[in-house]
Amino acid sequence: MKLFLFLIGISLITFSCQKDQKFENFIVDKSIPTYDTIQLLSKYPELKLYNSEIVESKTRTAYIIQKAFYYDGPLKGSFLFEDYKCKAQYQNDTLNILLNNDNGYFGNGVLVKVFNNQFYIKDIDPKTLKGEKKFIKSKVSEQKLILNTSRFNKNDSIYGFIDYKCKIDSLVYKHFRGYFKTTIQQN
């Protein structure tokens, strides 16, 4: 009986730490444009991820670091990515914020869908063909989004912070965290 209760307790703890991906409320902080990291973005040129790329912004649009950990038996490995850009499009009543490092052959990042004071994060599948976007399923352990406003219009500037932890499959864990800024485009 004690073993049975112990197993149920462990199961409940495990499942309570992993949320199903769904819309959650985001935080509004009007002062985020004054944060040091946001201010530093304006002092650096936008990243150019491949030679023929047409750079859309004169200044850097994101400073995000992604740490990905994987397990291969008893061995643990990790990857670190910090070459992300931000692009936002307002489509009907949903704001789509793309935080990605797409170089024309593969992309790695997230798509944040913002609707009715809530958000939803989708992980981008790096195994795609040129020009396509695919998403992979993930189990969210923590997610937080801060934006400077809850009202969005075409050509408005948007500033934000993201902190997102998830499990991609049984072997890969991802932590995606940083600041971004961009101008909202109409799709």
C-alpha positions as CSV (number, residue, x, y, z in Angstrom):
1,M,0.0,0.0,0.0
2,K,2.8,2.4,0.9
3,L,4.5,1.6,-2.4
4,F,1.3,2.3,-4.3
5,L,0.9,5.7,-2.6
6,F,4.5,6.5,-3.2
7,L,4.1,5.8,-7.0
8,I,1.0,7.9,-7.2
9,G,2.7,10.7,-5.4
10,I,5.7,10.6,-7.8
11,S,3.3,10.5,-10.8
12,L,1.4,13.5,-9.6
13,I,4.6,15.5,-9.0
14,T,5.9,14.6,-12.5
15,F,2.7,15.5,-14.2
16,S,2.2,18.8,-12.3
17,C,5.7,19.9,-13.5
18,Q,4.8,19.5,-17.1
19,K,2.0,21.6,-18.5
20,D,0.1,20.9,-21.7
21,Q,0.8,23.7,-24.2
22,K,-2.1,26.1,-24.0
23,F,-2.7,29.8,-23.9
24,E,-1.6,31.5,-20.7
25,N,-1.7,35.2,-19.6
26,F,1.3,37.4,-20.3
27,I,2.5,40.3,-18.2
28,V,2.4,43.9,-19.3
29,D,5.3,46.1,-18.2
30,K,5.3,49.5,-19.9
31,S,8.9,50.2,-18.7
32,I,10.5,47.3,-20.6
33,P,11.7,49.6,-23.5
34,T,13.9,51.3,-20.9
35,Y,15.6,48.1,-19.8
36,D,19.4,48.0,-20.3
37,T,19.4,45.0,-22.7
38,I,16.6,46.6,-24.9
39,Q,18.7,49.8,-25.0
40,L,21.8,47.8,-26.0
41,L,19.9,46.2,-28.9
42,S,19.7,49.7,-30.6
43,K,23.5,50.1,-30.5
44,Y,24.3,47.0,-32.6
45,P,23.5,46.2,-36.2
46,E,21.1,43.4,-37.0
47,L,22.5,40.0,-37.5
48,K,23.1,38.7,-41.1
49,L,22.6,34.9,-41.0
50,Y,23.6,34.2,-44.6
51,N,25.3,36.2,-47.4
52,S,22.3,36.8,-49.6
53,E,19.9,37.7,-46.8
54,I,18.1,41.1,-47.0
55,V,18.3,42.6,-43.5
56,E,15.0,44.2,-42.6
57,S,16.1,46.1,-39.5
58,K,19.1,48.4,-39.0
59,T,19.5,47.5,-35.4
60,R,19.5,44.2,-33.5
61,T,16.0,42.9,-32.8
62,A,16.7,40.2,-30.3
63,Y,19.1,39.0,-27.7
64,I,18.0,35.5,-26.8
65,I,20.1,32.6,-25.6
66,Q,18.9,29.1,-26.1
67,K,20.5,26.2,-24.2
68,A,19.6,22.8,-25.4
69,F,20.6,19.7,-23.4
70,Y,20.4,16.2,-24.6
71,Y,21.1,12.8,-23.1
72,D,22.7,9.9,-24.9
73,G,22.7,7.1,-22.3
74,P,24.9,8.3,-19.4
75,L,26.4,11.1,-21.5
76,K,25.0,14.6,-21.5
77,G,25.7,17.1,-24.2
78,S,24.6,20.7,-24.8
79,F,24.2,23.3,-27.5
80,L,24.2,27.1,-27.1
81,F,22.5,29.4,-29.7
82,E,22.4,33.2,-29.5
83,D,21.9,34.3,-33.1
84,Y,18.2,35.1,-33.0
85,K,16.1,37.7,-34.7
86,C,12.6,39.0,-34.0
87,K,9.8,39.6,-36.5
88,A,6.2,40.3,-35.6
89,Q,3.1,40.2,-37.8
90,Y,-0.4,41.1,-36.9
91,Q,-2.8,38.7,-38.6
92,N,-6.6,39.2,-38.0
93,D,-6.7,39.4,-34.2
94,T,-3.5,37.4,-33.4
95,L,0.0,38.8,-33.0
96,N,2.6,36.3,-34.2
97,I,6.1,36.9,-32.8
98,L,8.7,34.9,-34.6
99,L,12.0,34.5,-32.6
100,N,14.1,32.5,-35.0
101,N,17.6,32.1,-36.5
102,D,16.5,30.8,-39.9
103,N,19.4,30.8,-42.4
104,G,17.5,29.6,-45.4
105,Y,18.2,25.9,-44.8
106,F,17.2,25.4,-41.2
107,G,15.7,27.4,-38.4
108,N,15.7,27.1,-34.6
109,G,13.5,29.0,-32.3
110,V,9.9,29.7,-31.4
111,L,6.7,31.2,-32.6
112,V,4.8,33.1,-29.9
113,K,1.1,33.6,-30.7
114,V,-0.6,36.4,-28.7
115,F,-4.3,36.7,-28.6
116,N,-6.7,38.3,-26.1
117,N,-4.1,39.1,-23.4
118,Q,-2.8,35.5,-23.6
119,F,0.0,33.7,-25.4
120,Y,0.9,30.3,-26.8
121,I,4.4,29.1,-27.8
122,K,5.2,26.7,-30.6
123,D,8.6,25.2,-31.1
124,I,10.1,25.4,-34.6
125,D,11.3,22.2,-36.1
126,P,14.8,22.7,-37.5
127,K,14.4,19.8,-39.9
128,T,12.6,21.7,-42.7
129,L,13.1,22.5,-46.3
130,K,14.0,25.9,-47.6
131,G,11.1,28.4,-47.1
132,E,8.8,26.2,-45.0
133,K,8.0,26.3,-41.3
134,K,7.2,23.2,-39.3
135,F,6.6,22.9,-35.6
136,I,7.4,20.1,-33.2
137,K,5.5,19.0,-30.1
138,S,7.0,19.8,-26.7
139,K,6.1,19.6,-23.1
140,V,6.2,23.0,-21.4
141,S,7.7,23.0,-17.9
142,E,7.8,26.9,-17.5
143,Q,6.9,29.8,-19.7
144,K,6.8,33.5,-19.1
145,L,6.1,36.4,-21.5
146,I,6.4,40.1,-20.8
147,L,5.3,42.7,-23.3
148,N,5.2,46.5,-23.2
149,T,1.5,46.6,-24.2
150,S,-1.6,44.5,-24.6
151,R,-2.9,46.5,-27.6
152,F,-1.3,45.9,-31.0
153,N,-1.5,47.8,-34.2
154,K,0.4,47.7,-37.5
155,N,3.7,49.8,-37.4
156,D,3.7,49.9,-33.6
157,S,6.9,49.0,-31.8
158,I,6.8,46.0,-29.5
159,Y,9.2,45.2,-26.8
160,G,9.3,41.9,-24.8
161,F,11.0,39.3,-22.7
162,I,10.6,35.5,-22.9
163,D,11.6,32.7,-20.6
164,Y,10.6,29.3,-21.9
165,K,11.6,25.8,-20.7
166,C,10.4,22.7,-22.4
167,K,11.1,19.1,-23.1
168,I,11.2,18.3,-26.9
169,D,11.3,14.5,-26.5
170,S,12.6,12.1,-24.0
171,L,16.2,13.1,-24.6
172,V,16.2,16.9,-25.3
173,Y,15.5,19.8,-22.9
174,K,15.4,23.4,-24.1
175,H,15.7,26.7,-22.2
176,F,15.0,29.8,-24.3
177,R,15.4,33.2,-22.6
178,G,16.0,36.8,-23.6
179,Y,14.7,40.2,-24.8
180,F,13.4,41.3,-28.2
181,K,12.1,44.4,-30.0
182,T,10.6,45.0,-33.4
183,T,8.0,46.8,-35.4
184,I,4.7,45.0,-36.0
185,Q,4.0,44.3,-39.7
186,Q,0.6,43.6,-41.2
187,N,0.4,40.2,-42.9
